[in-house]
Amino acid sequence: MSSSFLLKLFPPPEFMLMDYAGLEISDDAIRCISYKSTSHGRKVTGFLSIELPKNLLIGGDTVNMDTLRAELLKFKEKTSLSYVRVSIPEEKAYLFQTDVISGNLDDMRQNIESKLEENIPLLARDAVFDFDLIQSVRSGYGKDIGTSLRASVSVVPKTYIEKMLELLHGIGLKPLGFEVVPRSIGRVLVPAHSDKTIMVIHTMSQKVGIYIISSGVVVSAFTVSHTEVSKEIIRIYQYWVSRLDSTPMHDLFVVGSGVGEVESVIRESASSLSLNVSVPNIWKNILDNRHGLPPLSPEESSAYIVAAGLAML
C-alpha cells in the first residue's frame, strides 16, 4: 500500500484520465517512455533518451539550472510530452522503517508524519513523504499485545519538489507525481504479490545504486562509487542475512546503463555469496513478449528501467 507523492499533485479522477510518460532525469541522461493499453496488454508508444553534459547534475543537484532547462526543453521538443511522472534520485531521499498501528490510510499517514522528525533531519512541514507497508508486527505483552504494521518510508525535502515543479512547469511539462528511483525499479522487477527478496545493482555512469527489495518494497538503498561496488555488495548482503527479521535472498539483478560492462565484475564480487546474478528482461512484468516490445537491445532496454517503472503507475 502506498500513499504516493502523485496524489499530492492531482486528485485521482483527473490524473487517471490523462496520457502520460515516465520521465527519468538522472545525472547522465534524460529518458522517457510511454505505454498504451491494447487487447494484448501494454504496448510501448514512445521512448527517447538524450545524454546530459557531464557533471551538469550531481546526485540530483543542478550545477547550472539554465543549461538543464535548455536540455529539458530540447528533449521536450523531440517528443509530444505533456503529462509526466518524474524520478527522484535516491540521494535526495531519506529512507527509514517504522511501525504504524493498523488503520485507514489517513490515520497511518498521520502516524508516520508524527515520527518524521525523530528519523530524518527535516521538520515535518518541510518534508514530502511516501510509504509502503512491509508486514504485520506483533507488539506489546500479555493483554496489551496487538498488531501493528511495518512501513518503509521515503522522505524528500519539499524544497526539492518545489524546485522541480518550477523547472518542469517552466518548459510546459505537467508533473502528475514523483517517485524515488529504487521504488520505480522495484515495480519493474518484482511481480505483484511476490514474496521474494532481491538485491539490485543499478549501474549509472558516475555511481551505482545498491538496493534491497523485499516483497516489492524497498527496504534499503545505498549509493556508492564504482570502485566501492565489490566490497559494498558483500557488506550489504551480510547486513541483510544477519537481521533477525530478514527473509532469504537468492537473486541479484544488474540493471541500468552499461550493464554489459559491469556484469562480469559484479558476478566475480558476488561469487562467494549465495546469489544468482543475472541481467533481467525488464519487459517481463510489463509487456506481452509477443507484442509491444520496443526496438531496443536488452542492454539498451535496461537503461530505461526507471522510466519504465514510472510509466507503469
Backbone as numpy.savetxt, mean C-alpha at the origin, in Angstrom:
# Nx Ny Nz CAx CAy CAz Cx Cy Cz
-11.63 -5.11 7.65 -12.48 -3.92 7.65 -11.60 -2.69 7.65
-11.94 -1.70 6.86 -11.14 -0.50 6.75 -12.02 0.74 6.76
-11.56 1.77 7.44 -12.32 3.02 7.47 -12.01 3.87 6.25
-10.83 3.76 5.71 -10.43 4.29 4.42 -10.32 5.80 4.31
-9.10 6.26 3.93 -8.87 7.67 3.68 -9.85 8.22 2.66
-10.21 7.41 1.67 -11.01 7.93 0.57 -12.39 8.37 1.03
-12.91 7.77 2.09 -14.23 8.16 2.57 -14.22 9.57 3.15
-13.05 10.09 3.49 -12.95 11.44 4.01 -13.07 12.47 2.89
-12.91 12.03 1.64 -12.89 12.96 0.53 -14.19 12.99 -0.25
-14.83 11.84 -0.44 -16.07 11.76 -1.17 -17.03 10.80 -0.47
-18.30 11.13 -0.36 -19.26 10.16 0.19 -19.47 9.02 -0.77
-19.72 7.79 -0.29 -19.80 6.61 -1.15 -20.71 6.72 -2.36
-21.94 7.23 -2.27 -22.81 7.23 -3.46 -22.21 8.01 -4.62
-21.41 9.04 -4.32 -20.83 9.85 -5.39 -19.63 9.19 -6.03
-18.64 8.76 -5.19 -17.41 8.28 -5.82 -17.56 6.92 -6.45
-18.54 6.11 -6.03 -18.69 4.78 -6.61 -19.18 4.83 -8.05
-19.71 5.96 -8.49 -20.22 6.09 -9.85 -19.15 6.63 -10.81
-18.00 6.98 -10.31 -16.99 7.64 -11.12 -16.01 6.65 -11.74
-15.57 6.94 -12.96 -14.45 6.22 -13.54 -13.17 6.81 -12.94
-12.23 5.96 -12.60 -11.03 6.44 -11.93 -9.86 5.55 -12.29
-8.68 6.02 -11.92 -7.45 5.25 -12.12 -6.67 5.21 -10.82
-5.85 4.18 -10.66 -4.89 4.14 -9.58 -3.67 4.92 -10.01
-3.22 5.85 -9.18 -2.09 6.72 -9.52 -1.00 6.60 -8.46
0.15 6.10 -8.87 1.31 6.03 -7.98 2.26 7.16 -8.31
2.62 7.93 -7.30 3.66 8.96 -7.44 4.79 8.52 -6.52
5.82 7.94 -7.11 6.94 7.41 -6.33 8.16 8.29 -6.51
9.24 7.93 -5.82 10.47 8.71 -5.95 11.06 8.64 -7.35
10.75 7.56 -8.09 11.40 7.38 -9.38 10.47 7.51 -10.58
9.15 7.46 -10.38 8.26 7.46 -11.54 6.83 7.82 -11.13
6.05 8.19 -12.15 4.59 8.32 -12.01 3.98 7.20 -12.84
3.06 6.45 -12.24 2.42 5.35 -12.95 0.92 5.37 -12.68
0.15 5.02 -13.69 -1.29 4.90 -13.47 -1.82 3.71 -14.24
-2.95 3.20 -13.78 -3.62 2.10 -14.48 -5.11 2.19 -14.15
-5.94 1.78 -15.11 -7.38 1.80 -14.88 -8.00 0.54 -15.45
-9.16 0.17 -14.91 -9.88 -1.03 -15.34 -11.31 -0.66 -15.72
-11.96 -1.60 -16.39 -13.41 -1.55 -16.52 -13.94 -2.97 -16.33
-15.19 -3.06 -15.90 -15.80 -4.37 -15.69 -16.42 -4.87 -16.99
-16.18 -6.14 -17.31 -16.75 -6.77 -18.50 -17.40 -8.09 -18.08
-17.99 -8.76 -19.03 -18.60 -10.07 -18.73 -17.54 -11.10 -18.36
-16.28 -10.81 -18.66 -15.18 -11.71 -18.30 -14.41 -11.22 -17.07
-14.96 -10.22 -16.37 -14.26 -9.66 -15.23 -13.57 -8.35 -15.59
-12.61 -7.95 -14.78 -11.91 -6.69 -15.04 -11.07 -6.76 -16.31
-10.95 -5.62 -16.97 -10.08 -5.48 -18.13 -9.30 -4.18 -17.98
-8.01 -4.21 -18.28 -7.19 -2.99 -18.23 -7.59 -2.09 -19.40
-7.95 -0.85 -19.08 -8.34 0.09 -20.13 -7.27 1.11 -20.44
-6.29 1.26 -19.58 -5.22 2.21 -19.85 -4.13 2.10 -18.81
-2.91 2.41 -19.22 -1.78 2.43 -18.29 -0.69 3.32 -18.86
0.08 3.91 -17.99 1.15 4.80 -18.43 2.17 4.93 -17.31
3.42 5.05 -17.70 4.50 5.26 -16.74 5.50 6.24 -17.33
5.92 7.22 -16.53 7.01 8.10 -16.95 8.00 8.22 -15.80
9.27 8.21 -16.13 10.29 8.35 -15.11 10.38 9.80 -14.65
10.69 9.98 -13.37 10.91 11.32 -12.83 12.40 11.61 -12.73
12.79 12.88 -12.80 14.20 13.22 -12.61 14.71 12.70 -11.27
15.91 12.21 -11.25 16.48 11.65 -10.02 16.51 12.69 -8.92
16.11 12.26 -7.73 16.12 13.08 -6.51 15.09 14.22 -6.53
14.13 14.17 -7.45 13.05 15.14 -7.41 12.16 14.89 -6.19
11.93 13.61 -5.91 11.20 13.19 -4.71 12.10 12.27 -3.90
12.14 12.49 -2.61 12.93 11.64 -1.73 12.04 11.25 -0.54
11.63 9.98 -0.52 10.74 9.52 0.54 9.43 10.27 0.59
8.97 10.75 -0.58 7.72 11.49 -0.64 7.89 12.99 -0.46
9.07 13.43 -0.05 9.33 14.86 0.10 9.75 15.44 -1.24
9.15 16.56 -1.62 9.40 17.18 -2.91 10.55 18.17 -2.80
11.58 17.95 -3.61 12.73 18.86 -3.62 12.39 20.12 -4.40
11.64 19.97 -5.50 11.27 21.12 -6.33 9.81 20.95 -6.74
8.91 21.68 -6.08 7.49 21.53 -6.33 7.11 21.96 -7.75
7.75 22.99 -8.28 7.43 23.45 -9.63 7.75 22.37 -10.67
8.88 21.69 -10.49 9.25 20.62 -11.42 8.29 19.45 -11.32
7.92 19.08 -10.09 6.98 17.98 -9.91 5.63 18.32 -10.54
5.17 19.56 -10.33 3.90 19.99 -10.93 3.96 19.89 -12.45
5.09 20.31 -13.03 5.25 20.25 -14.49 5.25 18.80 -14.98
5.90 17.89 -14.23 5.93 16.48 -14.63 4.54 15.86 -14.54
3.80 16.19 -13.50 2.44 15.67 -13.35 1.51 16.21 -14.43
1.68 17.48 -14.78 0.85 18.07 -15.83 1.16 17.40 -17.17
2.43 17.15 -17.43 2.83 16.44 -18.65 2.24 15.04 -18.67
2.24 14.40 -17.53 1.66 13.07 -17.41 0.16 13.10 -17.68
-0.52 14.07 -17.07 -1.97 14.18 -17.24 -2.34 14.42 -18.70
-1.57 15.22 -19.38 -1.87 15.55 -20.78 -1.76 14.34 -21.70
-1.04 13.31 -21.25 -0.90 12.08 -22.05 -2.03 11.10 -21.76
-2.88 11.42 -20.82 -3.98 10.53 -20.44 -5.28 11.30 -20.45
-6.37 10.61 -20.20 -7.66 11.26 -20.02 -8.07 11.21 -18.55
-7.07 11.21 -17.68 -7.34 11.08 -16.25 -8.13 12.27 -15.72
-9.03 11.97 -14.83 -9.74 13.00 -14.08 -9.75 12.61 -12.61
-10.42 11.49 -12.30 -10.50 11.00 -10.93 -9.43 9.94 -10.67
-8.76 10.04 -9.53 -7.66 9.13 -9.23 -7.69 8.74 -7.76
-7.12 7.57 -7.49 -6.81 7.16 -6.13 -5.30 7.09 -6.03
-4.73 7.70 -5.02 -3.33 8.10 -5.04 -2.54 7.40 -3.93
-1.30 7.05 -4.25 -0.42 6.37 -3.30 0.20 7.35 -2.32
0.50 6.83 -1.13 1.27 7.55 -0.12 2.49 6.69 0.19
3.71 7.22 0.04 4.90 6.42 0.35 4.92 6.04 1.83
5.44 4.84 2.11 5.39 4.36 3.49 6.17 5.24 4.45
7.17 5.99 3.92 7.94 6.88 4.81 7.08 8.00 5.38
5.95 8.28 4.74 5.07 9.35 5.21 4.03 8.84 6.20
4.05 7.58 6.50 3.02 7.00 7.37 3.64 6.40 8.62
2.88 6.46 9.70 3.20 5.74 10.92 2.29 4.51 10.98
2.84 3.39 11.38 2.07 2.15 11.47 2.17 1.61 12.89
1.03 1.33 13.50 1.06 0.71 14.82 -0.16 -0.19 14.98
-0.11 -1.05 15.99 -1.22 -1.94 16.28 -1.79 -1.61 17.66
-3.09 -1.77 17.77 -3.74 -1.51 19.05 -4.99 -2.37 19.16
-5.45 -2.61 20.38 -6.69 -3.35 20.59 -7.85 -2.38 20.68
-8.95 -2.74 20.05 -10.16 -1.91 20.11 -11.33 -2.79 20.52
-12.25 -2.21 21.28 -13.44 -2.94 21.70 -14.35 -3.12 20.49
-14.85 -4.32 20.32 -15.72 -4.61 19.19 -16.96 -3.72 19.23
-17.32 -3.16 18.09 -18.47 -2.28 18.01 -18.69 -1.85 16.58
-19.45 -0.79 16.36 -19.65 -0.31 15.00 -18.42 0.49 14.55
-18.39 0.81 13.29 -17.22 1.45 12.70 -16.90 2.79 13.35
-17.92 3.60 13.61 -17.69 4.91 14.22 -17.12 4.78 15.62
-17.62 3.81 16.39 -17.10 3.60 17.74 -15.63 3.18 17.70
-15.30 2.29 16.77 -13.91 1.84 16.67 -13.01 2.99 16.23
-13.48 3.82 15.31 -12.69 4.98 14.88 -12.41 5.90 16.07
-13.42 6.17 16.87 -13.23 7.05 18.01 -12.27 6.45 19.02
-12.36 5.14 19.21 -11.47 4.45 20.14 -10.02 4.55 19.68
-9.80 4.33 18.37 -8.44 4.42 17.82 -7.94 5.85 17.87
-8.81 6.81 17.55 -8.39 8.22 17.56 -7.92 8.63 18.95
-8.55 8.10 19.98 -8.16 8.45 21.35 -6.78 7.91 21.71
-6.27 6.95 20.92 -4.98 6.33 21.21 -3.85 6.83 20.31
-4.18 7.72 19.36 -3.17 8.14 18.40 -1.95 8.78 19.07
-2.20 9.70 19.97 -1.10 10.49 20.52 -0.15 9.68 21.40
-0.63 8.53 21.90 0.28 7.69 22.69 1.10 6.76 21.81
0.82 6.74 20.52 1.52 5.83 19.60 2.33 6.53 18.50
2.01 7.78 18.22 2.72 8.49 17.14 3.06 9.91 17.60
4.07 10.53 16.99 4.47 11.89 17.39 3.66 12.98 16.68
2.33 12.82 16.69 1.43 13.81 16.10 0.25 14.01 17.02
-0.30 15.22 17.04 -1.57 15.45 17.70 -2.67 14.84 16.85
-3.71 14.35 17.49 -4.80 13.71 16.76 -5.40 14.64 15.72
-5.49 15.93 16.05 -6.10 16.88 15.10 -5.22 17.11 13.86
-3.96 16.70 13.95 -3.03 16.90 12.83 -2.82 15.63 12.02
-3.65 14.62 12.26 -3.43 13.31 11.65 -4.67 12.85 10.89
-4.42 12.07 9.84 -5.46 11.34 9.13 -5.10 9.87 9.26
-6.07 9.03 9.64 -5.71 7.62 9.86 -6.69 6.68 9.20
-6.23 5.48 9.01 -6.98 4.40 8.40 -6.64 3.14 9.19
-7.51 2.14 9.17 -7.18 0.93 9.93 -7.80 -0.30 9.30
-7.16 -1.43 9.56 -7.67 -2.75 9.19 -7.73 -3.59 10.44
-8.74 -4.43 10.54 -8.86 -5.33 11.68 -8.10 -6.62 11.40
-7.31 -7.04 12.38 -6.47 -8.22 12.21 -7.13 -9.46 12.78
-7.52 -9.42 14.05 -8.01 -10.62 14.71 -8.70 -10.26 16.01
-9.44 -11.21 16.57 -10.05 -11.04 17.88 -9.02 -11.37 18.95
-9.09 -10.67 20.07 -8.14 -10.87 21.16 -8.92 -11.00 22.46
-8.60 -12.04 23.26 -9.23 -12.20 24.57 -8.53 -11.28 25.56
-9.31 -10.55 26.35 -8.71 -9.62 27.30 -9.43 -9.71 28.64
-8.72 -9.31 29.72 -9.32 -9.32 31.05 -9.20 -10.67 31.73
-9.75 -10.74 32.95 -9.67 -11.97 33.75 -11.01 -12.26 34.40
-11.28 -13.54 34.64 -12.47 -13.94 35.37 -13.75 -13.39 34.75
-14.58 -12.75 35.59 -15.85 -12.22 35.12 -15.66 -11.05 34.17
-14.46 -10.44 34.19 -14.22 -9.26 33.35 -13.67 -9.62 31.98
-13.53 -10.92 31.70 -12.95 -11.29 30.42 -13.88 -10.87 29.27
-13.29 -10.42 28.19 -14.08 -9.98 27.05 -13.28 -10.17 25.77
-13.88 -9.78 24.67 -13.23 -9.90 23.37 -13.03 -8.53 22.76
-11.82 -8.24 22.39 -11.53 -7.01 21.66 -10.95 -7.39 20.29
-10.73 -6.41 19.48 -10.19 -6.63 18.15 -8.83 -5.96 18.03
-7.93 -6.60 17.33 -6.62 -6.01 17.06 -6.71 -5.25 15.74
-6.27 -4.00 15.76 -6.30 -3.17 14.56 -4.89 -2.78 14.16
-4.62 -2.80 12.85 -3.39 -2.26 12.29 -3.73 -0.88 11.75
-3.08 0.14 12.30 -3.46 1.53 12.03 -2.35 2.22 11.23
-2.75 2.87 10.14 -1.84 3.69 9.34 -2.21 5.15 9.56
-1.22 5.98 9.87 -1.48 7.39 10.17 -0.58 8.26 9.30
-1.16 9.30 8.71 -0.43 10.21 7.83 -0.65 11.64 8.32
0.38 12.47 8.33 0.17 13.87 8.72 -0.84 14.55 7.80
-1.75 15.29 8.39 -2.77 15.98 7.60 -2.13 16.97 6.64
-1.00 17.56 7.03 -0.34 18.53 6.16 0.11 17.89 4.85
0.51 16.60 4.90 0.93 15.92 3.67 -0.26 15.72 2.74
-1.40 15.29 3.29 -2.59 15.10 2.48 -3.03 16.43 1.87
-3.01 17.48 2.66 -3.42 18.80 2.16 -2.50 19.29 1.05
-1.20 19.03 1.21 -0.25 19.44 0.17 -0.51 18.69 -1.13
-0.77 17.39 -1.04 -1.03 16.60 -2.24 -2.36 17.00 -2.89
-3.37 17.30 -2.08 -4.64 17.75 -2.63 -4.46 19.04 -3.42
-3.71 19.97 -2.85 -3.47 21.24 -3.53 -2.73 21.03 -4.85
-1.72 20.17 -4.82 -0.94 19.89 -6.02 -1.80 19.26 -7.12
-2.56 18.24 -6.77 -3.35 17.50 -7.75 -4.52 18.33 -8.27
-5.20 19.03 -7.38 -6.29 19.90 -7.84 -5.77 20.99 -8.77
-4.55 21.44 -8.51 -3.97 22.51 -9.32 -3.72 22.14 -10.77
-3.61 20.83 -11.06 -3.40 20.40 -12.44 -4.65 19.71 -13.01
-5.75 19.81 -12.27 -7.02 19.28 -12.78 -7.30 17.83 -12.46
-6.55 17.24 -11.53 -6.85 15.88 -11.08 -7.68 15.94 -9.81
-8.61 15.00 -9.69 -9.54 14.99 -8.56 -9.34 13.71 -7.76
-8.59 13.79 -6.65 -8.34 12.59 -5.85 -9.60 12.12 -5.13
-9.91 10.85 -5.30 -11.00 10.23 -4.56 -10.53 9.72 -3.21
-9.22 9.52 -3.07 -8.70 9.03 -1.81 -7.23 8.72 -1.92
-6.64 8.39 -0.78 -5.22 8.08 -0.68 -5.03 6.77 0.06
-3.94 6.08 -0.24 -3.65 4.83 0.46 -2.14 4.62 0.53
-1.70 4.11 1.68 -0.27 3.84 1.87 0.14 2.66 1.00
1.32 2.78 0.39 1.82 1.81 -0.60 1.69 0.35 -0.18
2.13 -0.05 1.03 2.05 -1.49 1.37 0.64 -2.05 1.33
-0.36 -1.24 1.67 -1.74 -1.73 1.65 -2.20 -2.00 0.22
-1.82 -1.13 -0.71 -2.18 -1.35 -2.12 -1.54 -2.64 -2.64
-0.28 -2.86 -2.28 0.41 -4.08 -2.70 -0.24 -5.31 -2.09
-0.60 -5.24 -0.82 -1.24 -6.38 -0.18 -2.55 -6.77 -0.85
-3.30 -5.79 -1.32 -4.57 -6.07 -1.99 -4.35 -6.89 -3.27
-3.25 -6.61 -3.96 -2.93 -7.33 -5.20 -2.48 -8.76 -4.91
-1.66 -8.95 -3.90 -1.00 -10.23 -3.69 -1.81 -11.23 -2.87
-2.68 -10.73 -1.99 -3.37 -11.63 -1.07 -4.85 -11.70 -1.43
-5.35 -12.86 -1.85 -6.77 -12.99 -2.18 -7.65 -12.69 -0.98
-8.86 -12.26 -1.24 -9.81 -12.00 -0.16 -10.00 -13.26 0.69
-10.05 -13.08 1.98 -10.30 -14.14 2.96 -9.11 -15.10 3.13
-7.96 -14.77 2.56 -6.78 -15.62 2.76 -6.27 -15.44 4.18
-5.79 -16.52 4.79 -5.22 -16.44 6.13 -3.70 -16.57 6.11
-3.10 -16.43 4.93 -1.64 -16.59 4.81 -0.90 -15.37 5.34
0.33 -15.61 5.75 1.26 -14.55 6.10 2.42 -14.58 5.11
2.73 -13.43 4.51 3.80 -13.37 3.52 4.75 -12.22 3.84
5.96 -12.35 3.33 6.89 -11.22 3.32 6.96 -10.69 1.89
6.95 -9.38 1.75 7.03 -8.75 0.44 8.26 -7.87 0.37
9.04 -8.05 -0.68 10.18 -7.18 -0.96 9.77 -6.30 -2.14
9.61 -5.00 -1.88 9.17 -4.05 -2.91 10.38 -3.24 -3.35
10.89 -3.56 -4.54 12.10 -2.92 -5.03 11.77 -1.65 -5.79
12.53 -0.60 -5.50 12.44 0.67 -6.19 13.84 1.12 -6.55
13.97 2.17 -7.33 15.30 2.53 -7.84 16.24 2.97 -6.74
15.72 3.63 -5.69 16.59 4.19 -4.67 16.40 3.58 -3.28
15.48 2.62 -3.15 15.20 2.06 -1.84 14.45 0.74 -2.01
14.24 0.07 -0.90 13.51 -1.20 -0.90 12.55 -1.20 0.29
11.30 -1.56 0.03 10.34 -1.74 1.11 10.26 -3.20 1.49
10.21 -3.49 2.78 10.05 -4.86 3.27 8.80 -4.88 4.16
7.80 -5.66 3.76 6.52 -5.65 4.45 6.15 -7.07 4.89
5.48 -7.17 6.02 4.83 -8.41 6.42 3.33 -8.20 6.32
2.66 -9.08 5.59 1.22 -8.98 5.38 0.60 -10.28 5.86
-0.30 -10.17 6.84 -0.91 -11.35 7.44 -2.43 -11.26 7.27
-3.02 -12.28 6.64 -4.46 -12.31 6.36 -4.92 -11.05 5.64
-4.08 -10.56 4.74 -4.41 -9.40 3.94 -4.15 -8.07 4.61
-3.63 -8.08 5.84 -3.41 -6.86 6.60 -1.91 -6.61 6.75
-1.48 -5.38 6.48 -0.08 -5.01 6.66 0.18 -4.86 8.15
1.06 -5.70 8.69 1.34 -5.65 10.13 2.71 -5.06 10.44
3.58 -4.94 9.45 4.84 -4.22 9.64 5.36 -3.77 8.28
6.06 -2.66 8.29 6.61 -2.11 7.04 7.90 -1.38 7.36
8.94 -1.69 6.60 10.25 -1.08 6.78 10.76 -0.62 5.43
11.49 0.49 5.41 12.13 0.97 4.19 13.63 1.00 4.42
14.38 0.35 3.54 15.83 0.22 3.71 16.53 0.54 2.40
17.84 0.70 2.48 18.64 0.90 1.27 18.91 -0.45 0.61
19.34 -0.43 -0.63 19.64 -1.67 -1.35 20.75 -2.46 -0.65
21.68 -1.77 -0.04 22.79 -2.48 0.60 22.37 -3.16 1.91
21.24 -2.76 2.46 20.78 -3.32 3.74 19.82 -4.49 3.57
19.38 -4.75 2.35 18.29 -5.71 2.14 18.61 -7.09 2.70
19.78 -7.61 2.41 20.12 -8.98 2.81 19.99 -9.19 4.31
20.60 -8.32 5.09 20.55 -8.51 6.55 19.15 -8.20 7.10
18.44 -7.26 6.46 17.12 -6.89 6.97 16.08 -7.98 6.71
16.20 -8.70 5.61 15.29 -9.82 5.37 15.40 -10.83 6.51
16.61 -11.15 6.88 16.83 -12.12 7.96 16.34 -11.57 9.29
16.67 -10.30 9.57 16.27 -9.70 10.85 14.75 -9.66 10.98
14.05 -9.24 9.92 12.60 -9.09 9.98 11.92 -10.46 10.07
12.46 -11.44 9.35 11.91 -12.79 9.45 12.07 -13.33 10.88
13.25 -13.15 11.44 13.47 -13.64 12.81 12.58 -12.91 13.82
12.38 -11.62 13.60 11.47 -10.86 14.46 10.06 -11.45 14.40
9.62 -11.81 13.19 8.25 -12.32 13.06 8.10 -13.68 13.73
8.99 -14.60 13.45 8.82 -15.95 14.00 9.03 -15.99 15.51
9.66 -14.96 16.08 9.87 -14.92 17.53 8.65 -14.41 18.28
7.70 -13.81 17.57 6.49 -13.29 18.21 5.59 -14.42 18.67
5.01 -14.27 19.86 4.14 -15.32 20.39 2.85 -15.44 19.58
2.42 -14.33 18.97 1.16 -14.35 18.23 1.36 -14.49 16.72
2.59 -14.84 16.29 2.86 -14.90 14.85 2.22 -16.14 14.23
1.86 -16.00 12.96 1.37 -17.13 12.17 2.48 -17.59 11.25
2.45 -18.84 10.78 3.53 -19.34 9.93 3.69 -18.51 8.66
4.94 -18.29 8.27 5.24 -17.57 7.04 6.02 -18.51 6.13
5.54 -18.68 4.89 6.20 -19.60 3.96 6.66 -18.94 2.66
6.10 -17.77 2.33 6.36 -17.17 1.03 6.98 -15.79 1.14
7.93 -15.54 0.25 8.51 -14.21 0.08 8.30 -13.81 -1.37
7.61 -12.70 -1.61 7.33 -12.22 -2.95 8.18 -11.00 -3.26
8.77 -10.99 -4.44 9.58 -9.86 -4.90 8.79 -9.12 -5.97
8.52 -7.84 -5.73 7.72 -7.04 -6.65 8.37 -5.67 -6.83
7.83 -4.91 -7.81 8.31 -3.55 -8.02 9.09 -3.41 -9.30
9.85 -2.34 -9.40 10.63 -2.08 -10.60 11.99 -2.76 -10.49
12.46 -3.31 -11.60 13.78 -3.95 -11.63 13.86 -5.24 -10.86
12.74 -6.00 -10.79 12.77 -7.24 -10.00 13.77 -8.24 -10.56
13.94 -8.24 -11.89 14.88 -9.19 -12.49 16.31 -8.99 -12.03
16.63 -7.76 -11.67 18.00 -7.44 -11.25 18.30 -7.85 -9.82
17.27 -7.97 -9.00 17.51 -8.23 -7.58 17.03 -9.60 -7.12
16.28 -10.30 -7.97 15.68 -11.57 -7.55 16.74 -12.55 -7.06
17.84 -12.69 -7.80 18.86 -13.68 -7.41 19.52 -13.31 -6.09
19.72 -12.00 -5.87 20.33 -11.55 -4.61 19.41 -11.87 -3.43
18.13 -11.64 -3.63 17.17 -11.90 -2.56 17.03 -13.40 -2.30
17.05 -14.18 -3.37 17.01 -15.64 -3.18 18.19 -16.10 -2.34
19.35 -15.57 -2.62 20.54 -15.96 -1.86 20.42 -15.51 -0.41
19.89 -14.30 -0.20 19.73 -13.78 1.16 18.77 -14.63 1.98
17.72 -15.13 1.31 16.69 -15.89 2.01 16.94 -17.39 2.00
18.08 -17.81 1.48 18.34 -19.26 1.33 18.39 -19.99 2.66
18.75 -19.29 3.72 18.84 -19.94 5.04 17.50 -19.94 5.78
16.49 -19.31 5.17 15.18 -19.20 5.81 14.19 -20.16 5.16
13.14 -20.47 5.87 12.13 -21.41 5.34 11.10 -20.65 4.51
11.57 -20.02 3.44 10.70 -19.20 2.62 10.83 -19.58 1.15
9.69 -19.65 0.47 9.69 -19.84 -0.97 9.73 -18.47 -1.63
10.80 -18.20 -2.38 10.98 -16.89 -3.00 10.48 -16.93 -4.44
9.64 -15.94 -4.82 9.13 -15.92 -6.18 8.77 -14.50 -6.59
8.71 -14.29 -7.90 8.19 -13.05 -8.48 6.76 -13.36 -8.92
5.75 -12.87 -8.22 4.38 -13.30 -8.50 3.81 -12.64 -9.75
2.82 -13.31 -10.32 2.01 -12.73 -11.39 1.03 -11.75 -10.73
1.23 -10.44 -10.93 0.41 -9.48 -10.20 -1.04 -9.46 -10.68
-1.31 -10.03 -11.86 -2.66 -10.00 -12.40 -3.52 -11.18 -11.91
-2.90 -12.13 -11.19 -3.59 -13.36 -10.82 -4.90 -13.09 -10.06
-4.88 -12.17 -9.12 -6.07 -11.89 -8.32 -6.87 -10.69 -8.83
-6.46 -10.15 -9.99 -7.11 -8.96 -10.53 -7.90 -9.26 -11.80
-7.25 -9.98 -12.75 -7.81 -10.17 -14.08 -8.00 -11.64 -14.40
-8.95 -11.93 -15.28 -9.07 -13.26 -15.86 -7.88 -13.44 -16.80
-7.12 -14.52 -16.64 -5.91 -14.72 -17.45 -6.16 -14.74 -18.95
-7.39 -15.02 -19.35 -7.68 -15.12 -20.78 -8.11 -13.80 -21.39
-8.43 -12.83 -20.55 -8.98 -11.59 -21.07 -8.41 -10.40 -20.31
-8.25 -9.30 -21.01 -7.95 -8.04 -20.35 -6.52 -7.82 -19.92
-5.62 -8.74 -20.23 -4.23 -8.57 -19.82 -3.56 -7.47 -20.65
-2.82 -6.58 -20.02 -2.13 -5.52 -20.78 -0.91 -6.08 -21.49
-0.45 -5.42 -22.56 0.73 -5.89 -23.30 2.02 -5.52 -22.58
2.21 -6.12 -21.41 3.38 -5.86 -20.59 4.05 -7.17 -20.23
5.37 -7.16 -20.14 6.09 -8.34 -19.68 5.85 -8.50 -18.18
6.12 -9.68 -17.64 5.96 -9.86 -16.19 6.74 -8.84 -15.37
7.97 -8.53 -15.80 8.76 -7.55 -15.06 8.17 -6.15 -15.17
7.70 -5.77 -16.36 7.05 -4.46 -16.53 5.78 -4.40 -15.71
5.01 -5.49 -15.69 3.78 -5.52 -14.91 4.06 -5.31 -13.44
5.12 -5.93 -12.93 5.43 -5.84 -11.51 5.66 -4.40 -11.06
6.20 -3.57 -11.97 6.43 -2.17 -11.63 5.13 -1.41 -11.41
4.01 -1.93 -11.93 2.71 -1.28 -11.81 1.92 -1.74 -10.58
2.52 -2.52 -9.71 1.75 -3.18 -8.67 1.01 -2.21 -7.74
1.63 -1.08 -7.42 0.96 -0.12 -6.52 -0.26 0.49 -7.19
-0.09 0.98 -8.42 -1.22 1.56 -9.15 -2.31 0.51 -9.38
-1.90 -0.75 -9.64 -2.86 -1.82 -9.85 -3.71 -2.06 -8.62
-3.09 -1.99 -7.44 -3.85 -2.17 -6.20 -4.77 -1.01 -5.91
-4.33 0.21 -6.19 -5.17 1.38 -5.99 -6.41 1.35 -6.86
-6.24 0.87 -8.10 -7.36 0.84 -9.05 -8.38 -0.23 -8.69
-8.03 -1.16 -7.78 -8.96 -2.23 -7.38 -9.97 -1.74 -6.34
-9.70 -0.61 -5.70 -10.55 -0.14 -4.59 -11.99 0.08 -5.04
